Amino acid sequence: LPMLYHRFYEAGPDWVRQYTREAVKTERFPVYSGLYVPPLEPPELAQTIAMAFEGGASGVSLFDAGAMDAGRWKTFAAAAVGR
């Protein structure tokens, strides 16, 4: 479960795809990309989830659940659950 807090590194969602790909290449187990939610508004959250899946993630994990509001949950459902 790589913690891909791209905003901590002043990086965009493409960074999540890149590091998810690297983890998928080196691990023998499914990779779930860890995403830090508080700084992500719904459009960036959707894009970041998409980048994780493009990188080969089996799923995503969200941190901090307390930051999930109605808009983020709706975005998450559309981007991840509906896959």
Helices and strands as residue ranges (DSSP letters): G 6-9, H 13-26, E 32-36, H 42-54, E 59-63, G 65-67, H 70-76, I 77-81
